[in-house]
Amino acid sequence: GGTPGGSAIEMEGTAFMVANDSVRPALRHETMHLLAWRVWGPPASSWLSEGLATAAVPSCRGLSTEEMAAVLDRARLLVPLDTLRQDFTVAGEEGVVHYYQSASLVRYIDRVYGRDRLRALWAAGGLVNVTGILGIDAQTLERNWRASIARTPAHTSWPALWSEIRAFGCE
């Protein structure tokens, strides 16, 4: 259902890249997995690991992470943050939604609360410990993050964007 461009085995410090004439390898994404695990240790949650790795890629099909999240928002595809925490999906269309939603949330936390608090979430349970780390509960975090996405323009439709991602990937 998609065009995966690689995989990382973080505990080994190894990444595999896949490319062809139309799909470029996921160099930034997979390298960020390796760097983050090496510097910050294993993450508390999959959404954090994939969100940080996805956020390391400057754009997908010409759209920033925030613009991707805005397209997903307008298509009503964003899931509750608790779904990311408990049921993170890595494959197909739902996987792409979860990756970019997580990336947008990671970038929001980094921008609003700072890198030190993002790193604390990485190490200490992700959304489970959000109140102690960010000083707000998960519902407030979600409401504030969604409000920031609602202010971001969406320059395309999800069906058109998904068609391109499925054919060519993002990186």
BAVO-647330 format. One record per atom (N, C-alpha, C, O, CB): residue in three letters; z, y, x. Coordinates in steps of 0.001 Angstrom, whole numbers, padded with zeros to 6 digits, always signed. Atoms other than C-alpha are relative to their C-alpha. Glycine has a CB too. Layout:
! residues N
ALAZYX...
***
This chain:
! residues 171
GLY+000000-001212+000804GLY+000000+000000+000000GLY+000000+001256+000833GLY-000005+002351+000271GLY+001177+000010-000907GLY-000024-001196-000828GLY+000030+002346+002973GLY-000623-000277+001345GLY-001254-001315+001544GLY+001422+000510+000175THR+000566+000153-001335THR-000986+002831+006566THR+001106+000187+001023THR+001193+001247+001643THR-001156+001009+000242PRO-001052-000154-000997PRO+002018+002170+008777PRO-000616+000173+001385PRO-001569-000519+001742PRO+000956-001213-000021GLY+000563-000279-001304GLY+001389+003544+012231GLY+000837-000506+001144GLY+000546-000214+002304GLY-000203+001443+000152GLY-000815+000521-001076GLY+004097+001749+014141GLY+001330-000502-000490GLY+001629-000493-001684GLY+000207+001042+001041SER-001325+000518+000285SER+007544+000291+014323SER+000837+000149+001254SER+000329+000052+002372SER-000054-001481-000473ALA-000912-000120-001140ALA+010584+000796+016521ALA+001066-001076-000089ALA+001552-001405-001171ALA+000649+001405+000050ILE-001150+000901-000117ILE+013151-001713+017690ILE+001016+000790+000818ILE+001072+000700+002045ILE-000380-001418+000686GLU-000852-000996-000628GLU+015818+000846+018411GLU+000998-000602+000988GLU+001235-000024+002048GLU+000738+000766-001055MET-001003+000597-000881MET+018399-001487+019954MET-000599-000438+001338MET+000114-000538+002337MET+000653-001191-000687GLU+000685+000369-001237GLU+015807-002554+022548GLU-000616+001203+000710GLU-000970+001124+001886GLU-001076-001019-000294GLY+000693-001154-000558GLY+014374+000914+023095GLY-001500-000199+000058GLY-002169+000301+000962GLY+000520+000299+001373THR+001412+000355+000017THR+010930-000383+022153THR-000666+000525-001260THR-000068+000513-002336THR-000177-001516+000102ALA+000787-000412+001160ALA+008251+001010+019867ALA-001401-000590+000121ALA-001947-000717+001217ALA-000060+001556-000117PHE+001366+000505+000071PHE+004922-000438+018783PHE-000812+000986-000820PHE-000351+001453-001862PHE-000056-001439-000621MET+000877-000936+000689MET+002042+001803+017728MET-001263-000721-000457MET-001768-001626+000207MET-000354+001196+000913VAL+001219+000571+000563VAL-000929+000946+015554VAL-000951+001154-000287VAL-000547+002174-000846VAL+000295-000840-001300ALA+000993-001046+000237ALA-004125+002984+015408ALA-001367-000644-000178ALA-001607-001774+000246ALA-000023+001028+001166ASN+001404+000407+000084ASN-007779+002684+014510ASN-000840+001276-000041ASN-000344+002351+000298ASN-000271-000914-001268ASP+000884-001167+000000ASP-010742+005022+014067ASP+000464+001119-000928ASP+000143+002283-000688ASP-001383-000419-000389SER-000386-001031+000957SER-009141+006844+011122SER+001512+000226-000086SER+001940+001236-000646SER-000523-000361-001355VAL-001455-000136+000070VAL-005361+006308+011499VAL+000548+000171+001412VAL+000372-000689+002274VAL+000649-001234-000701ARG-000604-000253-001300ARG-003538+007866+014427ARG+001359-000694+000081ARG+002003-000899-000948ARG+000145+001521+000251PRO-001291+000677-000132PRO-000445+006133+015832PRO+001163+000947-000315PRO+001045+002162-000156PRO+000155-000570+001417ALA-001187-000783+000376ALA+003004+007307+014703ALA+000864+000294+001228ALA+002030-000095+001286ALA+000832-000753-001069LEU-000685-000253-001266LEU+003976+008535+018160LEU+001297+000792-000169LEU+002344+000377+000326LEU-000922+000739+000934ARG-001186-000843+000153ARG+006396+011288+017154ARG+001078-000714-000803ARG+002250-000707-000428ARG-000368+001323-000677HIS-000953+000669+000883HIS+008023+009288+014361HIS+000754-001106+000744HIS+001985-001122+000755HIS-000726-000583-001224GLU-000645+001140-000667GLU+008693+006134+016383GLU+000777+000433+001241GLU+001829-000132+001542GLU-001045-001045+000387THR-000729-000510-001155THR+009689+008074+019497THR+001306+000650-000422THR+002319+000511+000264THR-000855+000996+000772MET-001236-000620+000486MET+012219+010058+017460MET+001041-001050-000353MET+002230-000847-000104MET-000286+000881-001217HIS-000961+001087+000242HIS+013795+006797+016285HIS+000693-000376+001309HIS+001920-000455+001367HIS-000711-001244-000616LEU-000566+000427-001276LEU+014271+005764+019907LEU+000925+001058+000598LEU+002010+000739+001083LEU-001114-000325+000982LEU-000820-001077-000556LEU+015583+009156+021024LEU+001298+000193-000776LEU+002371+000311-000184LEU-000786+001299+000014ALA-001197-000229+000819ALA+017977+009608+018111ALA+001025-001113+000190ALA+002217-000846+000345ALA-000380+000110-001480TRP-000928+001114-000189TRP+019468+006139+018478TRP+000610+000041+001398TRP+001789-000269+001568TRP-000713-001344-000231ARG-000500-000041-001374ARG+019785+006601+022251ARG+001044+001102+000158ARG+002068+000896+000810ARG-001158+000218+000992VAL-000883-001146-000184VAL+021461+010020+021999VAL+001157+000009-001003VAL+002291+000302-000625VAL-000793+001286-000120TRP-001015-000088+001049TRP+023363+009802+018677TRP+000599-001352-000381TRP+001600-001398-001094TRP-000593+000639-001221GLY-000476+001326+000383GLY+023849+006034+018372GLY-000639-000438-001314GLY-001447+000294-001887GLY+001533-000009-000121PRO+000562+000483+001269PRO+023006+003925+015309PRO+000410+000906-001163PRO+001539+001397-001198PRO+000457-001450-000273PRO-000319-000869+001139PRO+022830+005921+012063PRO+000857-000715-001038PRO+000898-001944-001104PRO-001282+000506-000653ALA-000821+000540+001071ALA+025183+005469+009152ALA-000840-000528-001153ALA-000357-001323-001960ALA+000954+001055-000503SER+000817+000352+001160SER+022276+005024+006756SER-001492+000057+000354SER-001909+000846+001203SER+000309+000946-001183SER+001451+000033-000240SER+018545+004208+006692SER-000666+001325-000314SER-001566+001754+000408SER-000642-001094-000827TRP+000666-001245+000377TRP+017646+007436+004924TRP+000129+001044+001113TRP-000778+001852+001312TRP+000589+000546-001313LEU-000172-000949-001100LEU+019065+009416+007858LEU-000951-000313+001150LEU-001587+000588+001697LEU+001449-000016+000497SER+000880+000391-001099SER+017138+007450+010470SER-001452+000313-000317SER-002154+000915+000495SER+000156-001483+000305GLU+001395-000257+000373GLU+013842+007613+008601GLU-000248+001469-000294GLU-001330+001986-000018GLU-000384-000833-001210GLY+000153-001425+000259GLY+014434+011177+007492GLY-000143+000809+001273GLY-000992+001696+001355GLY+001168+000508-000789LEU+000086-000713-001263LEU+015030+012400+011026LEU-001310-000305+000712LEU-001938+000598+001264LEU+001180-000360+000892ALA+001260+000371-000656ALA+012041+010462+012387ALA-001197+000650-000698ALA-002132+001101-000037ALA-000166-001532+000016THR+001092-000618+000758THR+009780+011776+009622THR-000002+001517+000201THR-001063+002133+000292THR+000122-000340-001503ALA-000105-001448-000206ALA+011068+015336+010098ALA-000519+000415+001375ALA-000847+001583+001582ALA+001450+000451-000163ALA+000494-000307-001344ALA+009977+015118+013756ALA-001505+000212+000042ALA-002032+000722+001030ALA+000374-001107+000949VAL+001453-000165+000077VAL+006333+015113+012670VAL-000260+001358-000669VAL+000180+001577-001797VAL-000688-001196-000807PRO+000142-001366+000515PRO+005228+018745+012160PRO-000644+000115-001385PRO-000287+000994-002169PRO-000801+000793+000959SER+000652-000087+001307SER+002982+018055+009170SER-000620-001341-000365SER-000829-002211+000480SER-001077+001109-000003CYS+000716+001164+000522CYS+001363+015418+007003CYS-001168+000519-000822CYS-000981+001218-001817CYS+000939-000930-000859ARG+001210-000449+000694ARG-002213+016037+005914ARG+000001+001518-000150ARG-000483+002046-001152ARG-000114-000673-001384GLY-000011-001459-000007GLY-001658+019717+006765GLY+001169+000643-000715GLY+001251+001871-000759GLY-001235+000489-000599LEU-001145-000545+000733LEU+001565+020119+004754LEU+001289-000226+000779LEU+001491-001284+001374LEU+000104-000639-001399SER-001311+000144-000626SER+005038+020759+006150SER+000854-000970-000829SER+000498-001330-001951SER+000707+001387+000134THR-000932+000877+000711THR+007932+018509+005175THR+000442+000636-001313THR+000519-000039-002340THR+001224-000312+000877GLU-000444-000688+001212GLU+009107+021119+002682GLU-001114+000049-001046GLU-000857-000126-002237GLU+000470+001421+000337GLU+001129-000004+000938GLU+005630+021410+001140GLU-000233-001394-000573GLU-000568-001532-001749GLU-001278+000505+000695MET+000108+001377+000508MET+005462+017610+000879MET+001038-000236-001089MET+000725-000787-002145MET+000182-001030+001147ALA-001064+000173+000996ALA+008804+017621-000946ALA-000310+000792-001266ALA-000005+000338-002369ALA+001359+000437+000580ALA+000367-000799+001174ALA+007529+020386-003240ALA-001056-000717-000839ALA-000980-000714-002068ALA-000519+001386+000431VAL+001020+000773+000727VAL+004476+018284-004152VAL+000681-001156-000747VAL+000373-001409-001912VAL-001102-000548+000984LEU-000725+001108+000636LEU+006792+015332-004877LEU+000854+000504-001164LEU+000955-000155-002199LEU+000888-000727+001034ASP-000813-000594+001064ASP+009065+017590-006930ASP-000847+000306-001231ASP-000461-000027-002352ASP+000684+001281+000499ARG+000861-000355+001141ARG+006199+018886-009094ARG-000528-001246-000712ARG-000803-001219-001911ARG-001179+000868+000472ALA+000458+001259+000601ALA+005077+015290-009649ALA+001167-000791-000602ALA+000971-001883-001135ALA-000726-000857+001050ARG-001215+000634+000522ARG+008662+014417-010686ARG+000257-001372+000632ARG+000654-002319-000046ARG-000099-000144-001516LEU-000181+001255-000728LEU+008864+011706-008013LEU+001263-000036+000856LEU+001635-001097+001358LEU-001190-000248+000871LEU-001230-000004-000779LEU+012020+012817-006204LEU+001057-000844-000708LEU+001171-000811-001933LEU+000508+001445+000218VAL-001028+000873+000560VAL+014867+010352-006699VAL+001375+000620+000244VAL+001516+001475+001119VAL-000081-001427+000621PRO-001354-000470-000296PRO+018609+011025-006919PRO+000389-000383+001433PRO-000018-001431+001934PRO+001018-000589-001015LEU-000376+000280-001377LEU+020154+011209-003465LEU+000760-001312+000132LEU+000688-001971+001170LEU+000834+001133+000548ASP-000711+001275-000049ASP+022341+008245-004312ASP-000970-001177+000101ASP-000633-002212+000675ASP+000886-000158-001235THR+001027+001041-000133THR+019151+006183-004632THR-000430-000132+001464THR-000611-001245+001959THR-001229+000324-000898LEU+000341+000067-001429LEU+018219+007111-001050LEU+001085-000735+000766LEU+000796-001530+001660LEU-000196+001415+000585ARG-001129+000608-000707ARG+021674+006035+000070ARG+000092-001501-000255ARG+000350-002276+000666ARG+001300+000673-000416GLN-000239+001395+000366GLN+021795+002730-001800GLN-001247-000872-000029GLN-001155-002089+000136GLN+000648-000052-001326ASP+001201+000806+000230ASP+018182+001661-002267ASP-001219+000622+000677ASP-002259+000811+000045ASP-000258-000157-001505PHE+001093-000631-000733PHE+016001+003231+000430PHE-001163-000984+000111PHE-000978-002127+000529PHE+000470+000464+001411THR+001205+000828-000025THR+012440+001865+000191THR-000889+000455+001154THR-001053+001653+001383THR-000765+000081-001358VAL+000833-000355-001153VAL+010145+001714+003221VAL-001492-000246-000225VAL-002309+000207+000577VAL+000453-000777+001203ALA+001406+000401+000150ALA+006881+000380+001805ALA-000682+000712-001167ALA-000043+001129-002132ALA-000095-001509-000198GLY+000850-000491+001082GLY+004045+001704-000319GLY+000270+001438-000379GLY+000874+002198+000378GLY+000169-000857-001200GLU-000139-001369+000489GLU+003999+004868-002366GLU+001463+000411-000114GLU+001828+001517+000284GLU-000687+000147-001351GLU-001424-000320+000125GLU+007718+004729-003139GLU+000620+000239+001384GLU+001468+001117+001545GLU+000750-001142-000736GLY-000490-000204-001357GLY+008405+004396+000583GLY-000366+001372+000535GLY+000476+002040+001135GLY-000545-001068+000917VAL+000414-001331-000460VAL+006394+007532+001377VAL+000846+001074-000689VAL+001271+002037-000051VAL-001514+000237-000282VAL-000856-000953+000729VAL+008336+009392-001324VAL+001384+000047+000648VAL+001901+001130+000923VAL+000118-000395-001509HIS-001344+000042-000576HIS+011660+008243+000143HIS+000022+000591+001411HIS+000955+001316+001756HIS+000519-001439+000027TYR+000057-000546-001357TYR+010613+009081+003730TYR-000040+001527-000032TYR+000729+002175+000678TYR-001227-000547+000749TYR+000141-001455+000002TYR+009551+012644+002886TYR+001134+000689-000729TYR+001496+001811-000374TYR-001310+000393-000624GLN-001186-000571+000632GLN+012433+013276+000531GLN+001147+000023+001015GLN+001859+001021+001126GLN+000399-000811-001274SER-001051+000064-001017SER+014806+012159+003286SER-000242+001025+001111SER+000693+001687+001561SER+000079-001414+000596ALA+000327-000979-001043ALA+012993+014293+005876ALA+000323+001411-000459ALA+000878+002207+000299ALA-001480-000099+000388SER-000280-001322+000539SER+013250+017331+003643SER+001510+000249-000064SER+001972+001341+000267SER-000628+000153-001393LEU-001453-000139+000068LEU+016974+016720+003090LEU+000599+000163+001398LEU+001485+000995+001592LEU+000621-001217-000705VAL-000480-000116-001381VAL+017588+016228+006831VAL-000276+001405+000525VAL+000601+002030+001120VAL-000674-001064+000913ARG+000342-001347-000480ARG+015763+019475+007620ARG+000846+001072-000703ARG+001250+002056-000082ARG-001504+000282-000225TYR-000836-000940+000753TYR+017707+021289+004873TYR+001421+000022+000572TYR+001976+001094+000817TYR+000030-000380-001504ILE-001357+000078-000553ILE+021065+020068+006208ILE+000041+000647+001374ILE+000971+001395+001675ILE+000479-001468+000083ASP+000054-000578-001340ASP+020071+021022+009752ASP-000095+001524-000074ASP+000584+002232+000669ASP-001194-000572+000785ARG+000223-001443+000126ARG+018910+024484+008656ARG+001227+000717-000578ARG+001609+001780-000088ARG-001224+000267-000884VAL-001083-000681+000713VAL+021836+025306+006330VAL+001366-000252+000635VAL+002185+000664+000713VAL+000024-000445-001450TYR-001333+000369-000492TYR+024787+023478+007906TYR+000066-000179+001517TYR+001156-000193+002089TYR+000447-001272-000665GLY+000032+000083-001455GLY+023686+023081+011522GLY-000113-001415+000530GLY+000200-002391-000152GLY+001216+000633+000561ARG+000261+001276-000663ARG+022858+020313+013951ARG+001276-000826+000196ARG+001248-002050+000072ARG-000665+000244+001345ASP-001238+000748-000219ASP+026490+019409+014672ASP+000434-000741-001261ASP+000892-001881-001185ASP+001113+000941+000462ARG-000384+000674+001254ARG+027169+018629+011012ARG-001003-001089-000378ARG-000620-002125-000922ARG+000113+001023-001145LEU+000982+001056+000231LEU+023903+016716+010690LEU+000342-001210+000856LEU+000303-002347+000385LEU-001434+000499+000309ARG-000365+001110-000896ARG+024938+014641+013676ARG+001264-000707-000495ARG+001367-001929-000393ARG+000212+000516+001444ALA-001214+000608+000553ALA+028360+014071+012102ALA-000339-000887-001193ALA+000229-001970-001338ALA+001011+001089-000418LEU+000441+000847+001118LEU+026660+012783+008934LEU-000662-001268+000518LEU-000438-002354-000016LEU-000976+000771-000917TRP+000687+001131-000614TRP+024496+010522+011106TRP+001003-001081+000393TRP+000795-002268+000140TRP-000805+000457+001230ALA-000964+000942-000551ALA+027542+008934+012665ALA+001053-000470-000997ALA+001628-001545-000826ALA+000675+000618+001166ALA-001188+000251+000825ALA+030040+008996+009816ALA-000281-000283-001471ALA+000508+000117-002326ALA+000906+001162+000089GLY+000167+000470+001370GLY+028515+007579+006664GLY-000997+000719-000861GLY-001126+000395-002042GLY+001253+000056-000655GLY+001021-000656+000799GLY+025791+009911+005538GLY+000577+000644-001244GLY+001543+001400-001152GLY-001068-000983-000386LEU-000413-000630+001252LEU+026216+010905+001891LEU+001379-000449-000458LEU+002002+000225-001278LEU-001007-000294-001078VAL-001326+000483+000389VAL+029406+008858+001551VAL+001074+000994+000444VAL+002063+001181-000265VAL+000272-001398+000610ASN-001001-000915-000558ASN+031308+011397+003696ASN-000445+001454-000014ASN+000034+002256+000787ASN+000329-000401+001411VAL+000570-001345-000010VAL+029394+014540+002800VAL+001055+001082-000249VAL+000980+002150+000358VAL-001095+000102-001045THR-000995-001030+000313THR+032403+016412+001379THR+000820+000368+001226THR+001026+001550+001501THR+000925-000474-001120GLY-000802-000271-001185GLY+034487+016066+004519GLY-000789+000655+001118GLY-000217+001388+001926GLY+000606-001267+000499ILE+000816-000522-001105ILE+031591+016996+006805ILE-000639+001342-000341ILE-000622+002265+000473ILE-001087-001003+000369LEU+000697-001237+000372LEU+029688+019685+004879LEU+000870+000958-000819LEU+000552+002141-000941LEU-001250-000336-000785GLY-000870-000841+000812GLY+032524+020969+002689GLY-000463+000165-001435GLY+000079+000988-002174GLY+000119+001334+000625ILE+000464+000014+001388ILE+030602+020345-000534ILE-000204-001456-000402ILE-000351-002329+000453ILE-001328+000834-000179ASP+000232+001382+000429ASP+030159+017252-002672ASP-001502-000292-000040ASP-002326+000618+000044ASP+000640-000258-001392ALA+001402+000431-000033ALA+026920+015257-002809ALA-000811+000618-001139ALA-001987+000933-000956ALA-000084-001524-000073GLN+000723-000595+001128GLN+025996+016646-006246GLN-000378+001448+000294GLN-001478+001885-000043GLN+000847-000072-001280THR+000299-001388-000355THR+026228+020224-004971THR-001073+000052+001089THR-001977+000886+001034THR+001280+000729+000472LEU+001035+000078-001029LEU+024219+019311-001868LEU-001357-000253-000641LEU-002333+000426-000321LEU+000327-001109+001022GLU+001274+000314+000647GLU+021524+017778-004052GLU-000518+001174-000815GLU-001701+001504-000739GLU+000150-001223-000894ARG+000415-001141+000823ARG+021459+020725-006466ARG-000543+001133+000872ARG-001586+001708+000561ARG+001180+000506-000853ASN+000428-001092-000883ASN+021188+023275-003624ASN-001304-000349+000717ASN-002194+000493+000837ASN+001096+000317+001029TRP+001236+000433-000670TRP+018536+021249-001759TRP-001177+000051-000973TRP-002246+000555-000629TRP+000159-001434+000574ARG+001087-000019+000999ARG+016467+020797-004946ARG-000405+001425-000354ARG-001586+001688-000581ARG+000427-000749-001274ALA+000328-001405+000279ALA+016690+024551-005632ALA-000875+000569+001115ALA-001787+001351+000847ALA+001292+000847-000153SER+000843-000494-001103SER+015242+025229-002169SER-001410-000573-000100SER-002383+000119+000203SER+000623-000366+001368ILE+001320+000628+000177ILE+012395+022782-002866ILE-000745+000659-001164ILE-001960+000847-001095ILE+000147-001532-000250ALA+000631-000631+001168ALA+011729+024416-006248ALA-000626+001348+000361ALA-001567+001786-000301ALA+001030+000189-001125ARG+000548-001292-000442ARG+011065+027714-004407ARG-001173-000153+000956ARG-001797+000839+001330ARG+001082+000819+000667THR+001073+000254-000960THR+008512+026079-002092THR-001302-000279-000747THR-001312-001109-001656THR+000362-001189+000932PRO+001272+000253+000688PRO+004845+026213-003174PRO-000535-001414+000276PRO-000372-001958+001368PRO-001041+001039+000429ALA+000689+001295-000133ALA+002993+022944-003764ALA-001493+000289-000070ALA-001999+000732-001101ALA+000446-001035-001128HIS+001401-000404-000109HIS-000609+023383-002614HIS-001001-001080-000391HIS-002209-000877-000268HIS-000278+000430+001389THR+000886+001087+000405THR-002012+020084-003874THR+000728-000851-001025THR+001889-000595-001343THR-000450-000859+001224SER-000637+000925+000941SER-001319+017313-006347SER+000403-001273+000737SER-000159-001600+001783SER-000952-000332-001189TRP-000408+001247-000624TRP+000459+014088-005534TRP-001124-001039+000010TRP-001324-001673+001046TRP+001211-000558-000715PRO+001065+001015-000075PRO-002476+011820-006540PRO-001002+000261+001125PRO-001423-000672+001809PRO-000741-000064-001321ALA+000950-000323-001073ALA-004807+013651-004149ALA+000632-000233+001371ALA-000002-000792+002266ALA-000478+001465-000122LEU-000692+000162-001270LEU-002244+013681-001351LEU+000258-001473+000310LEU+000063-001909+001445LEU+001314+000771-000017TRP-000271+001423-000207TRP-001282+010020-001825TRP-001279-000738+000390TRP-001235-001649+001217TRP+000610-000624-001271SER+001272+000628-000345SER-004953+009030-001663SER-000312+000204+001486SER-000761-000726+002157SER-001139+000571-000872GLU+000239-000279-001410GLU-005270+010721+001748GLU+000985-000747+000903GLU+000597-001305+001930GLU+000092+001496+000256ILE-001013+000679-000808ILE-001997+009291+003066ILE-000300-001493+000065ILE-000194-002103+001129ILE+001414+000242-000575ARG+000293+001427+000054ARG-002957+005790+001960ARG-001190-000333+000917ARG-001211-001382+001560ARG-000295-000436-001459ALA+001195+000250-000807ALA-006311+006094+003733ALA+000202+000325+001479ALA-000301-000395+002341ALA-001157+000806-000538PHE-000045-000511-001381PHE-005340+007998+006895PHE+001383+000112+000611PHE+001500+000430+001794PHE-000630+001326+000047GLY-001359-000183-000531GLY-001558+008045+007279GLY+000356+001476+000089GLY-000329+002328-000478GLY+000132-000655+001384CYS-000462-001385-000100CYS+000329+011197+008179CYS-000078+000586+001397CYS-000387+001769+001544CYS+001397+000089-000479GLU-000074-000563-001334GLU+000590+011572+011917GLU-001380+000027+000569GLU-001572+000466+001702GLU+000955-000792+000904
***
